[in-house]
Amino acid sequence: MHIAFMSSVVTDGNPTSGFEIANEAIVEGLRSLGHKVSVIGFSVPRQVRPQHEDVVVIEELNLENAAVGGLQKLGFVARALKSGLPISASKLTAVNREKLNKAVQSCGEIDHYIFNSYQMAAAFPHLLNRPFGFVTHNVEHVSAGQNAESANSKLQRWLYSRDARLLKSIEQNLCEKAEYVWALSADDLVTLGLSEDKSTVLPLVAPLIVSGELTNQKDFDIGMIGTWSWEPNRVGLEWFLNEIVPRLPNDFRIAIAGKVPEAMVTHDTSVSFLGRVESANGFLESVGVVPLISRGGTGVQLKTIEAFQAGLACVATSSSLRGIENLPANCARADGVEEFAQSLTRQVEQSRAGNLEKVDGQHFYEMQFSAMQDALVKGLKRLA
Protein backbone atom coordinates (compact mmCIF):
# COMPACT_ATOMS: atom_id res chain seq x y z
CA MET A 1 0.00 0.00 0.00
CA HIS A 2 1.01 3.65 -0.38
CA ILE A 3 1.21 5.47 2.95
CA ALA A 4 1.50 9.23 3.43
CA PHE A 5 3.52 9.80 6.59
CA MET A 6 2.57 13.34 7.64
CA SER A 7 5.28 14.81 9.85
CA SER A 8 6.09 18.34 10.95
CA VAL A 9 9.79 17.61 10.28
CA VAL A 10 10.75 15.28 7.42
CA THR A 11 13.41 12.59 7.54
CA ASP A 12 16.71 13.40 5.83
CA GLY A 13 18.75 10.27 6.54
CA ASN A 14 20.86 12.10 9.12
CA PRO A 15 18.69 12.32 12.28
CA THR A 16 20.03 14.39 15.18
CA SER A 17 17.08 14.94 17.54
CA GLY A 18 15.14 12.22 19.33
CA PHE A 19 12.05 13.09 17.31
CA GLU A 20 13.94 12.61 14.03
CA ILE A 21 15.50 9.34 15.19
CA ALA A 22 12.04 8.03 16.06
CA ASN A 23 10.65 9.19 12.71
CA GLU A 24 13.43 7.47 10.75
CA ALA A 25 12.82 4.24 12.67
CA ILE A 26 9.06 4.23 12.06
CA VAL A 27 9.41 5.02 8.35
CA GLU A 28 12.08 2.34 7.95
CA GLY A 29 9.80 -0.10 9.78
CA LEU A 30 6.95 0.61 7.36
CA ARG A 31 9.20 0.31 4.31
CA SER A 32 10.69 -2.95 5.61
CA LEU A 33 7.16 -4.40 5.43
CA GLY A 34 7.08 -3.68 1.69
CA HIS A 35 4.99 -0.50 1.72
CA LYS A 36 5.67 2.65 -0.27
CA VAL A 37 5.96 5.51 2.23
CA SER A 38 5.86 9.17 1.19
CA VAL A 39 7.11 11.40 3.99
CA ILE A 40 5.41 14.80 3.69
CA GLY A 41 6.33 17.75 5.88
CA PHE A 42 8.79 20.56 6.49
CA SER A 43 12.57 20.68 6.64
CA VAL A 44 14.59 22.82 9.05
CA PRO A 45 17.70 24.81 8.02
CA ARG A 46 20.21 22.50 9.71
CA GLN A 47 19.03 19.45 7.78
CA VAL A 48 20.72 18.17 4.67
CA ARG A 49 18.68 17.90 1.49
CA PRO A 50 16.69 14.65 1.74
CA GLN A 51 18.05 12.08 -0.70
CA HIS A 52 15.12 9.66 -0.69
CA GLU A 53 12.78 10.17 -3.64
CA ASP A 54 9.73 9.68 -1.43
CA VAL A 55 10.49 12.58 0.93
CA VAL A 56 8.40 15.62 -0.04
CA VAL A 57 9.44 18.94 1.52
CA ILE A 58 6.57 21.44 1.58
CA GLU A 59 8.90 24.27 2.54
CA GLU A 60 11.92 24.96 4.73
CA LEU A 61 10.85 26.54 8.02
CA ASN A 62 12.85 27.53 11.07
CA LEU A 63 10.81 25.58 13.64
CA GLU A 64 13.29 25.12 16.47
CA ASN A 65 13.38 27.58 19.35
CA ALA A 66 17.06 26.89 20.01
CA ALA A 67 17.94 28.07 16.50
CA VAL A 68 16.18 31.46 16.54
CA GLY A 69 16.54 34.77 18.35
CA GLY A 70 14.23 36.48 20.82
CA LEU A 71 12.32 38.45 18.18
CA GLN A 72 11.42 35.34 16.23
CA LYS A 73 10.37 33.56 19.42
CA LEU A 74 7.97 36.43 20.08
CA GLY A 75 6.70 35.92 16.54
CA PHE A 76 6.02 32.27 17.35
CA VAL A 77 3.98 33.30 20.37
CA ALA A 78 2.05 35.90 18.39
CA ARG A 79 1.18 33.35 15.69
CA ALA A 80 0.04 30.86 18.33
CA LEU A 81 -2.24 33.41 19.98
CA LYS A 82 -3.69 34.47 16.63
CA SER A 83 -4.31 30.92 15.42
CA GLY A 84 -5.57 29.51 18.72
CA LEU A 85 -3.14 26.61 18.37
CA PRO A 86 -0.30 25.31 20.54
CA ILE A 87 2.97 27.01 19.67
CA SER A 88 4.53 23.99 17.95
CA ALA A 89 1.55 23.45 15.64
CA SER A 90 1.00 27.14 14.94
CA LYS A 91 4.48 27.47 13.39
CA LEU A 92 3.35 25.29 10.48
CA THR A 93 0.54 27.68 9.56
CA ALA A 94 3.15 30.02 8.07
CA VAL A 95 2.52 27.94 4.93
CA ASN A 96 -0.90 28.14 3.33
CA ARG A 97 -3.25 25.22 2.81
CA GLU A 98 -2.94 25.31 -0.98
CA LYS A 99 0.82 24.74 -0.88
CA LEU A 100 0.33 21.79 1.46
CA ASN A 101 -2.36 20.28 -0.78
CA LYS A 102 -0.07 20.60 -3.82
CA ALA A 103 2.69 18.70 -2.00
CA VAL A 104 0.26 15.91 -1.07
CA GLN A 105 -1.10 15.68 -4.62
CA SER A 106 2.43 15.37 -6.01
CA CYS A 107 2.68 11.96 -4.33
CA GLY A 108 -0.03 10.42 -6.50
CA GLU A 109 -2.74 8.12 -5.20
CA ILE A 110 -2.45 7.52 -1.45
CA ASP A 111 -4.06 4.58 0.32
CA HIS A 112 -3.67 5.66 3.93
CA TYR A 113 -2.49 8.61 6.01
CA ILE A 114 -0.48 8.27 9.18
CA PHE A 115 -0.07 11.43 11.26
CA ASN A 116 3.26 11.48 13.02
CA SER A 117 2.60 13.37 16.27
CA TYR A 118 -0.12 15.99 16.43
CA GLN A 119 1.32 19.07 14.69
CA MET A 120 0.30 18.47 11.07
CA ALA A 121 -3.19 17.33 12.04
CA ALA A 122 -3.72 20.33 14.32
CA ALA A 123 -2.38 22.87 11.82
CA PHE A 124 -4.24 21.41 8.82
CA PRO A 125 -7.45 19.75 10.13
CA HIS A 126 -8.91 19.43 6.62
CA LEU A 127 -6.56 16.45 6.18
CA LEU A 128 -8.63 14.50 8.69
CA ASN A 129 -11.49 13.95 6.25
CA ARG A 130 -10.47 10.35 5.55
CA PRO A 131 -9.48 7.35 7.73
CA PHE A 132 -6.04 7.77 9.28
CA GLY A 133 -3.60 6.35 11.78
CA PHE A 134 -1.95 8.39 14.52
CA VAL A 135 1.48 7.97 16.12
CA THR A 136 1.61 9.76 19.46
CA HIS A 137 5.21 10.23 20.60
CA ASN A 138 4.18 11.56 24.02
CA VAL A 139 1.08 12.46 25.95
CA GLU A 140 1.68 16.03 24.93
CA HIS A 141 -0.71 17.75 27.34
CA VAL A 142 0.88 15.95 30.30
CA SER A 143 4.38 16.88 29.15
CA ALA A 144 3.33 20.51 28.68
CA GLY A 145 1.82 20.54 32.17
CA GLN A 146 5.06 19.20 33.63
CA ASN A 147 6.99 21.84 31.72
CA ALA A 148 4.73 24.52 33.22
CA GLU A 149 5.53 23.27 36.72
CA SER A 150 9.28 23.44 36.11
CA ALA A 151 9.27 26.71 34.10
CA ASN A 152 11.70 29.44 35.13
CA SER A 153 9.40 32.41 34.49
CA LYS A 154 5.74 33.36 34.79
CA LEU A 155 5.50 33.86 31.02
CA GLN A 156 6.88 30.39 30.30
CA ARG A 157 4.55 28.91 32.89
CA TRP A 158 1.55 30.60 31.29
CA LEU A 159 2.54 29.53 27.77
CA TYR A 160 3.09 25.89 28.77
CA SER A 161 -0.20 25.88 30.69
CA ARG A 162 -1.98 27.26 27.64
CA ASP A 163 -0.40 24.58 25.45
CA ALA A 164 -1.43 21.89 27.94
CA ARG A 165 -5.07 22.99 27.82
CA LEU A 166 -5.17 23.11 24.00
CA LEU A 167 -3.22 19.87 23.57
CA LYS A 168 -5.59 17.90 25.77
CA SER A 169 -8.47 18.71 23.43
CA ILE A 170 -6.40 18.06 20.29
CA GLU A 171 -5.15 14.70 21.53
CA GLN A 172 -8.61 13.60 22.58
CA ASN A 173 -9.98 14.52 19.14
CA LEU A 174 -7.21 12.68 17.28
CA CYS A 175 -7.50 9.55 19.42
CA GLU A 176 -11.27 9.46 18.91
CA LYS A 177 -11.14 10.00 15.13
CA ALA A 178 -8.13 7.81 14.32
CA GLU A 179 -8.76 4.30 13.03
CA TYR A 180 -5.67 3.21 14.96
CA VAL A 181 -3.24 4.78 17.43
CA TRP A 182 0.36 3.79 18.14
CA ALA A 183 1.92 5.06 21.38
CA LEU A 184 5.52 4.66 22.48
CA SER A 185 4.76 3.37 25.98
CA ALA A 186 2.02 1.38 27.68
CA ASP A 187 1.56 4.14 30.26
CA ASP A 188 0.66 6.57 27.47
CA LEU A 189 -2.08 4.26 26.20
CA VAL A 190 -3.61 4.23 29.67
CA THR A 191 -3.32 8.01 30.12
CA LEU A 192 -4.99 8.62 26.76
CA GLY A 193 -7.78 6.15 27.59
CA LEU A 194 -7.20 4.06 24.47
CA SER A 195 -8.78 0.63 24.05
CA GLU A 196 -6.78 -2.46 23.08
CA ASP A 197 -8.74 -2.99 19.88
CA LYS A 198 -7.60 0.30 18.31
CA SER A 199 -4.17 0.91 19.83
CA THR A 200 -0.87 -0.69 20.76
CA VAL A 201 2.63 0.14 21.96
CA LEU A 202 5.12 0.86 19.16
CA PRO A 203 8.67 -0.17 20.18
CA LEU A 204 11.47 1.91 18.66
CA VAL A 205 15.04 1.44 17.55
CA ALA A 206 17.88 3.90 17.01
CA PRO A 207 20.37 3.88 14.10
CA LEU A 208 22.90 1.10 14.43
CA ILE A 209 26.48 2.10 15.20
CA VAL A 210 28.70 1.81 12.15
CA SER A 211 31.48 -0.74 12.60
CA GLY A 212 34.92 0.83 12.78
CA GLU A 213 33.70 4.14 14.21
CA LEU A 214 34.12 3.08 17.83
CA THR A 215 37.04 3.12 20.23
CA ASN A 216 37.82 1.24 23.43
CA GLN A 217 39.54 4.28 24.96
CA LYS A 218 37.64 5.77 27.90
CA ASP A 219 38.37 9.48 27.96
CA PHE A 220 35.63 10.14 30.52
CA ASP A 221 34.22 8.20 33.44
CA ILE A 222 30.71 9.58 32.90
CA GLY A 223 29.19 11.12 29.81
CA MET A 224 25.89 12.27 28.30
CA ILE A 225 24.79 13.77 25.03
CA GLY A 226 21.52 15.49 24.22
CA THR A 227 19.49 18.50 23.14
CA TRP A 228 19.63 20.22 26.51
CA SER A 229 17.50 23.22 25.53
CA TRP A 230 14.45 20.93 25.32
CA GLU A 231 12.60 21.40 28.59
CA PRO A 232 12.44 17.77 29.85
CA ASN A 233 16.15 17.31 29.05
CA ARG A 234 17.00 20.60 30.75
CA VAL A 235 15.21 19.52 33.92
CA GLY A 236 17.09 16.22 33.99
CA LEU A 237 20.48 17.83 33.40
CA GLU A 238 19.82 20.47 36.04
CA TRP A 239 19.02 17.70 38.54
CA PHE A 240 22.19 15.83 37.61
CA LEU A 241 24.47 18.87 37.89
CA ASN A 242 22.95 20.23 41.09
CA GLU A 243 22.13 17.04 42.99
CA ILE A 244 24.24 14.16 41.66
CA VAL A 245 27.61 15.69 40.70
CA PRO A 246 28.29 17.11 44.21
CA ARG A 247 27.82 13.58 45.60
CA LEU A 248 30.38 11.97 43.28
CA PRO A 249 34.13 11.60 43.94
CA ASN A 250 36.07 14.70 42.87
CA ASP A 251 38.36 12.79 40.52
CA PHE A 252 35.56 11.53 38.26
CA ARG A 253 35.86 12.88 34.70
CA ILE A 254 32.39 13.96 33.52
CA ALA A 255 31.52 15.15 29.99
CA ILE A 256 28.34 16.76 28.69
CA ALA A 257 28.04 16.82 24.89
CA GLY A 258 25.49 18.95 23.06
CA LYS A 259 24.61 22.60 23.46
CA VAL A 260 23.91 23.53 27.08
CA PRO A 261 22.06 26.75 28.06
CA GLU A 262 24.56 29.28 29.41
CA ALA A 263 22.77 29.55 32.74
CA MET A 264 23.39 25.85 33.40
CA VAL A 265 27.13 25.78 32.81
CA THR A 266 28.80 24.90 36.10
CA HIS A 267 32.35 25.82 37.11
CA ASP A 268 32.90 22.41 38.70
CA THR A 269 36.28 21.37 37.29
CA SER A 270 35.22 17.71 37.05
CA VAL A 271 32.59 18.58 34.40
CA SER A 272 33.57 19.32 30.79
CA PHE A 273 31.02 20.91 28.45
CA LEU A 274 31.97 19.80 24.94
CA GLY A 275 29.22 21.41 22.86
CA ARG A 276 28.38 19.71 19.57
CA VAL A 277 30.60 16.69 18.89
CA GLU A 278 31.47 15.30 15.48
CA SER A 279 30.23 11.79 16.27
CA ALA A 280 27.66 11.02 18.95
CA ASN A 281 28.46 7.31 18.79
CA GLY A 282 32.18 7.94 18.99
CA PHE A 283 31.68 10.16 22.03
CA LEU A 284 29.54 7.60 23.84
CA GLU A 285 32.08 4.87 23.20
CA SER A 286 34.72 7.02 24.92
CA VAL A 287 32.59 7.10 28.09
CA GLY A 288 32.68 4.55 30.91
CA VAL A 289 29.12 4.95 32.22
CA VAL A 290 26.10 6.81 30.82
CA PRO A 291 23.58 8.34 33.28
CA LEU A 292 20.01 8.25 31.98
CA ILE A 293 18.49 11.12 33.91
CA SER A 294 14.91 11.71 32.78
CA ARG A 295 12.82 13.19 35.61
CA GLY A 296 9.41 13.12 34.00
CA GLY A 297 7.74 13.39 30.64
CA THR A 298 5.92 10.73 28.64
CA GLY A 299 6.67 8.56 25.64
CA VAL A 300 9.99 6.72 25.43
CA GLN A 301 13.55 7.95 25.95
CA LEU A 302 15.60 7.55 22.76
CA LYS A 303 18.78 8.03 24.81
CA THR A 304 17.91 4.83 26.65
CA ILE A 305 17.38 2.87 23.44
CA GLU A 306 20.66 4.21 22.00
CA ALA A 307 22.56 3.22 25.15
CA PHE A 308 21.06 -0.29 25.18
CA GLN A 309 21.72 -0.86 21.49
CA ALA A 310 25.34 0.24 21.96
CA GLY A 311 25.67 -2.06 24.97
CA LEU A 312 26.82 0.82 27.18
CA ALA A 313 26.87 0.58 30.97
CA CYS A 314 24.33 2.95 32.49
CA VAL A 315 22.42 4.05 35.57
CA ALA A 316 18.81 4.97 34.79
CA THR A 317 15.86 6.55 36.54
CA SER A 318 12.51 4.80 36.26
CA SER A 319 11.34 7.63 34.01
CA SER A 320 14.20 6.87 31.61
CA LEU A 321 13.02 3.27 31.32
CA ARG A 322 9.47 3.96 30.11
CA GLY A 323 8.47 1.53 27.38
CA ILE A 324 11.42 -0.82 28.08
CA GLU A 325 10.54 -4.24 29.47
CA ASN A 326 13.92 -6.02 29.68
CA LEU A 327 16.98 -4.29 31.16
CA PRO A 328 20.50 -5.28 30.09
CA ALA A 329 22.77 -6.75 32.76
CA ASN A 330 24.93 -3.60 32.84
CA CYS A 331 22.05 -1.19 33.52
CA ALA A 332 21.16 -0.26 37.11
CA ARG A 333 17.86 1.40 38.05
CA ALA A 334 17.98 4.20 40.65
CA ASP A 335 15.63 7.09 41.46
CA GLY A 336 16.60 8.78 44.72
CA VAL A 337 19.52 11.23 44.75
CA GLU A 338 21.69 9.20 47.13
CA GLU A 339 20.78 5.92 45.46
CA PHE A 340 21.58 7.27 41.99
CA ALA A 341 24.92 8.79 43.05
CA GLN A 342 25.99 5.61 44.86
CA SER A 343 25.00 3.39 41.96
CA LEU A 344 26.83 5.64 39.51
CA THR A 345 29.94 5.60 41.71
CA ARG A 346 29.91 1.79 41.84
CA GLN A 347 29.52 1.55 38.07
CA VAL A 348 32.43 3.94 37.44
CA GLU A 349 34.68 2.11 39.88
CA GLN A 350 33.90 -1.18 38.14
CA SER A 351 34.53 0.43 34.77
CA ARG A 352 37.91 1.77 35.89
CA ALA A 353 38.86 -1.67 37.19
CA GLY A 354 37.88 -3.25 33.89
CA ASN A 355 35.15 -5.31 35.54
CA LEU A 356 32.17 -3.70 33.77
CA GLU A 357 31.78 -5.63 30.56
CA LYS A 358 30.03 -4.19 27.54
CA VAL A 359 26.83 -6.01 26.57
CA ASP A 360 26.13 -6.93 22.95
CA GLY A 361 23.26 -4.65 21.98
CA GLN A 362 22.49 -6.41 18.67
CA HIS A 363 20.00 -8.75 20.33
CA PHE A 364 18.16 -5.83 21.90
CA TYR A 365 17.99 -4.08 18.51
CA GLU A 366 16.64 -7.17 16.75
CA MET A 367 13.97 -7.73 19.40
CA GLN A 368 12.88 -4.09 19.24
CA PHE A 369 12.77 -3.98 15.44
CA SER A 370 10.75 -7.19 15.21
CA ALA A 371 8.30 -5.95 17.85
CA MET A 372 8.00 -2.63 15.99
CA GLN A 373 7.10 -4.44 12.77
CA ASP A 374 4.48 -6.53 14.58
CA ALA A 375 2.89 -3.39 16.05
CA LEU A 376 2.83 -1.65 12.66
CA VAL A 377 1.23 -4.66 10.98
CA LYS A 378 -1.45 -4.79 13.66
CA GLY A 379 -2.43 -1.18 13.07
CA LEU A 380 -2.21 -1.32 9.27
CA LYS A 381 -4.62 -4.25 9.22
CA ARG A 382 -7.11 -2.09 11.10
CA LEU A 383 -6.59 0.78 8.65
CA ALA A 384 -7.09 -1.51 5.67
C-alpha positions, -999 to +999 in steps of 0.1 A: +000+000+000+010+037-004+012+055+029+015+092+034+035+098+066+026+133+076+053+148+098+061+183+109+098+176+103+107+153+074+134+126+075+167+134+058+187+103+065+209+121+091+187+123+123+200+144+152+171+149+175+151+122+193+120+131+173+139+126+140+155+093+152+120+080+161+107+092+127+134+075+108+128+042+127+091+042+121+094+050+084+121+023+080+098-001+098+069+006+074+092+003+043+107-030+056+072-044+054+071-037+017+050-005+017+057+027-003+060+055+022+059+092+012+071+114+040+054+148+037+063+177+059+088+206+065+126+207+066+146+228+090+177+248+080+202+225+097+190+194+078+207+182+047+187+179+015+167+146+017+180+121-007+151+097-007+128+102-036+097+097-014+105+126+009+084+156+000+094+189+015+066+214+016+089+243+025+119+250+047+108+265+080+128+275+111+108+256+136+133+251+165+134+276+194+171+269+200+179+281+165+162+315+165+165+348+184+142+365+208+123+384+182+114+353+162+104+336+194+080+364+201+067+359+165+060+323+173+040+333+204+020+359+184+012+334+157+000+309+183-022+334+200-037+345+166-043+309+154-056+295+187-031+266+184-003+253+205+030+270+197+045+240+180+016+234+156+010+271+149+045+275+134+033+253+105+005+277+096+031+300+081+025+279+049-009+281+033-032+252+028-029+253-010+008+247-009+003+218+015-024+203-008-001+206-038+027+187-020+003+159-011-011+157-046+024+154-060+027+120-043+000+104-065-027+081-052-024+075-014-041+046+003-037+057+039-025+086+060-005+083+092-001+114+113+033+115+130+026+134+163-001+160+164+013+191+147+003+185+111-032+173+120-037+203+143-024+229+118-042+214+088-074+197+101-089+194+066-066+164+062-086+145+087-115+139+063-105+103+055-095+073+077-060+078+093-036+063+118-020+084+145+015+080+161+016+098+195+052+102+206+042+116+240+011+125+259+017+160+249-007+177+273+009+159+303+044+169+291+033+205+287+018+205+322+051+192+336+070+218+317+047+245+332+055+233+367+093+234+361+093+267+341+117+294+351+094+324+345+057+334+348+055+339+310+069+304+303+046+289+329+015+306+313+025+295+278+031+259+288-002+259+307-020+273+276-004+246+255-014+219+279-051+230+278-052+231+240-032+199+236-056+179+258-085+187+234-064+181+203-051+147+215-086+136+226-100+145+191-072+127+173-075+096+194-113+095+189-111+100+151-081+078+143-088+043+130-057+032+150-032+048+174+004+038+181+019+051+214+055+047+225+048+034+260+020+014+277+016+041+303+007+066+275-021+043+262-036+042+297-033+080+301-050+086+268-078+061+276-072+041+245-088+006+241-068-025+231-087-030+199-076+003+183-042+009+198-009-007+208+026+001+220+051+009+192+087-002+202+115+019+187+150+014+175+179+039+170+204+039+141+229+011+144+265+021+152+287+018+121+315-007+126+349+008+128+337+041+142+341+031+178+370+031+202+378+012+234+395+043+250+376+058+279+384+095+280+356+101+305+342+082+334+307+096+329+292+111+298+259+123+283+248+138+250+215+155+242+195+185+231+196+202+265+175+232+255+145+209+253+126+214+286+124+178+299+161+173+290+170+206+307+152+195+339+171+162+340+205+178+334+198+205+360+190+177+385+222+158+376+245+189+379+229+202+411+221+170+430+242+142+417+276+157+407+283+171+442+278+136+456+304+120+433+341+116+439+361+147+429+384+128+405+356+115+383+359+129+347+324+140+335+315+151+300+283+168+287+280+168+249+255+190+231+246+226+235+239+235+271+221+268+281+246+293+294+228+295+327+234+259+334+271+258+328+288+249+361+323+258+371+329+224+387+363+214+373+352+177+370+326+186+344+336+193+308+310+209+284+320+198+249+292+214+229+284+197+196+306+167+189+315+153+155+302+118+163+277+110+190+285+073+188+322+079+190+317+102+220+295+076+238+321+049+232+347+070+249+326+071+281+327+045+309+291+050+322+261+068+308+236+083+333+200+082+320+185+111+339+149+117+328+128+132+356+094+131+340+077+134+306+059+107+286+067+086+256+100+067+254+136+080+260+156+075+228+188+080+248+179+048+267+174+029+234+207+042+220+226+032+251+211-003+252+217-009+215+253+002+220+257-021+250+268+008+272+269+006+310+243+029+325+224+040+356+188+050+348+159+065+365+125+048+363+113+076+340+142+069+316+130+033+313+095+040+301+085+015+274+114-008+281+105-042+295+139-060+297+170-043+312+205-053+301+228-067+328+249-036+328+221-012+335+212-003+371+179+014+381+180+042+407+156+071+415+166+088+447+195+112+447+217+092+471+208+059+455+216+073+420+249+088+431+260+056+449+250+034+420+268+056+395+299+056+417+299+018+418+295+015+381+324+039+374+347+021+399+339-012+381+345+004+348+379+018+359+389-017+372+379-033+339+351-053+355+322-037+338+318-056+306+300-042+275+268-060+266+261-069+230+233-047+220+225-064+187+200-088+203+182-058+219+180-041+185+166-072+168+140-077+194+129-041+192+128-040+154+108-072+152+083-059+179+080-026+160+071-044+128+045-065+146+029-034+161+028-017+127+012-047+110-015-048+137-024-012+131-022-013+093-046-043+092-071-021+111-066+008+087-071-015+057 
